[in-house]
Amino acid sequence: MTAEHVNLVESGRLSDELETLIDIGKALTSHLELEDVYRVVMDKVGNLLRPQAWSLLILDEGSNELCFEIAISPASGEMVGTRLNADEGVPGWVVATGMPLLVPDVSKEPRFSSRSDEQVGFETQSVLCVPLVSNNRIIGVIQLLNGVGQSQFTEQDQRILATIADFTAIAIENSRLHQQVSSLTITDDLTGLYNARHFQTLCDYEMERASRYGNELSMVFLDLDHFKQVNDTYGHLTGSRLLKEVGALFKKVIRVVDHAARYGGDEFVFLLPSTSKKGALAMAQNLLDTLRSTEFKSDCGQAMKITASLGVATYPTNAYCIQELIKLADESMYEVKRGTRNNVISA
């Protein structure tokens, strides 16, 4: 092969790499959902660098662990979601130093950990690992294992992967910021539940779906009993903290398919798709029982018991539209408040 032919081959490869990197940049900066970002990275890394296996690990600063968000390998199904200590192996060293690491032969590398290989039955021979850095902060790593068609990764591979990592880190941070902003517009900042405005959007959507498919749709209104006395006795800071704790409690109790919102003050509302009146009454009773059995505390450590008044209504058993469903559930709740409180009533 002549020198001229070699130069032409190298020139063609550089052109392909540049075109691919431009495509990566455009693709990553156009996606705001994390799943889309991960999918783009997965496709482009595999096509350009052709490792036998590779993974994207994100740093969980709360637990100081690296979590496998993407794992492409013969044992990928076993890797996704698993975790490494943030100081473990080659990825841990890259996180600790913020520097890329190219390991031609892992048998001669003391920083390499074989624990993941042993878990999934994979044999790592060479490693290329680069950090994901955003705003001078390490948020994760991309790790390649065993280059296909070559015995080792090269410094050129490292430069390409570092460029991909830069694009990826920016895309991940943009996605996180987008999610935070989106969350602020639809959630109540105190309880973390949906706010009343977004809840109305969910109501319209679920009512249309229930009407189209002939499903039932139930609603539960809940008002905490005598909560004004909590604010008057212990102060609004205690009251706000308790509302936050109640919101967290509700999140644990409801099903994944249910929607919970803070409707205002100490009033909450729950939308239950594909749920009969009987099912809604059981769910409402469970909410009430959970409140009754939970011991809350004032800021001075005094035990406090919290109960609630709950009203239930169901489409199409009670109501013919979403406005009627809201009205009847709300009226049922107020019937409890005018009576015994600490109870559940259905329309």
N, C-alpha and C positions, 0 to 999 in steps of 0.2 A: 504494500500500500504506500503510495507516494505521500510526501509531506503535504502536497496541495490537497490530496483527497482527505487526509486526516483533518486538515484545517476546515474543509467544507463540512465534514461530519460534525466537528465540534461547533462550527458556526450554526449548523442546522439544529443541534441540540440546544444551544443557548437561545436560539430563536423560539423553540418550542417551550423552553422553561419560562422565558419572559412572557410569552403569550398566556401560558397557564397561570402564572403569578398575577397577571393583569385580570384574568378571569376570576381568580380567587378574590382579589381585592374588590371587584365589582359585586361579586356574589355575596360576600360576607357583609359588606357595608349596606346592602339592600335588604337584609333580613333582620327583623327585630325579635323574632321568637327564638329562644335558645335551641329548641329542637331543630329549627331550620339551620342555625349556625353550625350545630354539630354535624348535621347531614352534609352540608357543603364541605366542611373540613374533611369528613370521612371520605367523600368521593375524590377530592382533589389530591389529598396525601397519597391515597392508594394508587391513583393513576400516574402521578408524577414520580414518586420515589419507589414504588413497588416493594415495600417491605413484606416479609413473610407474615409478620404480625405487628400491630401498632395499637396504641391506646392514647386517649386524652384523659388526664386526671385533673380534677378540680380540688383546690385546697379548701377544706372546711375549717375556717379559723376558730370556730367554736370548740371543736373537738381536736383540733390540730392533727387532722388526718387527710390523706389524699384519697378521693373517691373516683373509681373508674366510671366516667360518664360515657365513654365510648371504648370498646375493646373489639378490635378486628383480628381474629386469630382462629385457629381450629377449635379453640375452647372458649370463644367469645361469650357464649351464653352463660358460662359459669363465672365470668369476670365482672360483667357490668353490675355496678352497685356495691361490689366488694371494696374494702378499704385497706390502706396501708398507713402505718404511722408516718407522720410527715418527715421523720428523720431516717426512714428505712430505705436501704438500697440506693441505686443510682438516682431514681426520682427524688428521694429525700436529700441527697447531696446537692442536686440541682436546685431544689427549693431553698436549702440553707445558704447556698453561695450565690444564687442568681446567675450562675454561669452554665453554659452548655457543656455536655460531656460526651465525647466520642470514645467508645470502648471497642477496639477491634476484636479482642478475645476475652470473654468474661472469665475464663478459667484463670486468667492472670490479673484479674481486677478485684482487689479486696473490698471495694465499695459495692460490688454486686451482691444482691440477695436472691437466693434461689427459691424463696418461700412460695412465690406465685407460681413458678414452674412446677413445683412439687404438688401444689393444690390442683392444677389442671392437666398435668402430664405433658407439658410443653418443654422443649429444650432450647434455651436461649444460647446463641453463640456470640453474637455481637449486638451492641446497643448504641443507639444515638438518641440522646435526650436533651431537649431544649426547654427553657422556662417560658411561661406565659407571663408577661410583665405589663401591668397597666398602672400608670401614675406612680412609677417607682415602687410598685407593690407586686409581689409574686402571687398570682391567683391560681397557678397550676402548672402542668408540664405536658408536653407531647413527647411520647417515647416510641421509637421504632426498634423492631427486633428483626435481626437476620435479613439483610438485603437479598432480594431474589436476583439470581444471575450473577452475583458477585460474593466474594468471601467476606467482604467487610464494607461498611459504609465509608464514604469519603468526606473530606473537608468541604467539597462542593455540595454534597448532600446536606451537610450541616448548615451551610450558608442558606440553601434553599429552604430548609425546614425552619430556620430562624426567621426568615421573612414571612413564611406562612404563619408562624407563631405570633408575630407582631400584628398581622391582620386579624388573627383569631382573637387575641386579647382585646383589641379595640372593639370587635364585634360583640364579644361576650359582655363587656362593660356597657356598651350601648344597649344591649338587650336587657341587662339588669336595670339600668336607669329607666328604660321604657316600661318595664314591669312595675317598677316602684311608682312611677307617675300614674300609670293606669290604675294601680291599686289605690292610690290616694283619691282618685276620682270616683271610685265605686264603694269604698269601705268607710266605715265609721272609725275615726282615728282613735277613739277611746277603747272600744271593745274588739275591734278587728273584724266584726261582722259587716255584712253589707249595709250601706246607708239606705235611707228611705227612697231616695231618688232612683238608685239602681234597682232596688227591690221592685219598684213599679214596672221597670223594663222587664224584669224576670217574670212578673205576674202576667204581663201581656203575652210574653212568649209561651209560658206554660199553659195559659188558657187557650191560646190558639192551637197548641199541640193536643191538648186534652179534647178539644172540640173536634179536631180533624180525625183523631184516631178513636174517639169514643171512650176515652179514659176518664176516670174520676180524678178530681183535684181537690185537695183539702187545705184549709188554712187554720192556723192556730194563733190567736192573739194572747199575749201574756203581759200582765202588769204586776210589778213587784208590790207586795202589800206593805202599806205604811212606810214607804221608803223615805218620804219627807222627814219622818222622825229620825231616821239615820243621819241625814244631813244636819238637822237641827241639833241633835244630841252630840254627834261626833265630828261634825264639820264636813265641808264639801270635799276636802281632800280624801277623807275616808270614804265618802260616798262614791267618788270617782273611782277609787281603787276597787271597791266592791263591785261596781258595775263592770269593770274590766275583768275581774275574777268570774263574775257570772257569765259574761260573754265567752270566756275561755271554757267554762263548764258546759255551756250549750253546744259549743263546737264539738266537744267529745261525745255528747249524747246523740246528736242527730245523725242520720244516715248520710252517706256521701252524696246521694241524689237530692237531698233536701236543701232548701235555701233558708238561711236565718238572717234577720236584719234587726238592727236597733231602729225602732220606728220613731223614737223621740223620748227624751227624758229617761224614765225607767220602764219604758214600754218596748216590748219585743214582738216580732211577728215571724211566723214560720210557714213556708209554702211547701206542701208535700205532694209531689207528682205521683200519679197512679196509686193514690191512697184513699181507701174507703173511709166512711165516717167511723166505723169500728176501729180501723187502724189508726186514724187520727186521734181518737179518744185515748187509745192505748199509749200513743206517743206523748200526748199532752200529760197523761197521768205519770208517765216516766219522767218527764221534765219536772213536774211538781214533786215527785218522790225524791228525785235527785237533789233538788233545792232543799227539801225538808231534812234530808240526811247529811247535808254538808254543813260543817261548822265553820262559819266565817269569824274573823276576829277584827276588832277595832285596832286602831294604831297603838293603843295602850295595852293590847293583848286580851281585852275582854271578849269572851265568846258571844257570838251573835247568831241568831237563827233568822233565816229569810224564807218567806213563803210567797205565793203568787196567786193571782186570779187568772184563770184561763178560759177562753171561749173558742169553740170549734165550729166550723161550717164546711160543707162539702158541695162541690159541683159534680153532677147536676141534681143531687138529692135535695139540697136546700136552695141553691142559687143557680141562676141561668146565665150570669155573666160575671166578670171579675169584680166589677164595682159592687154587685150584690153580694158576692162572696166576702169581700172586705167588710162591707156594712154589717152583715149578719154575724161574722166572727167577732167583730168589735162590739156589737150589741150584746152578744152572749157573754163576753168578758165583763162588760159593765153590769150585767145582771148578777154575776158572781160578786162583784165589788159592792153592789148595793145590798147583798145578802150576807153570807157567812165569810166571804173571802176564802183564801186557802182551799180552792176547789176548782173543778172543771165542769163546764156546762156546754152542751152542744145546741146549736140552733134547731 
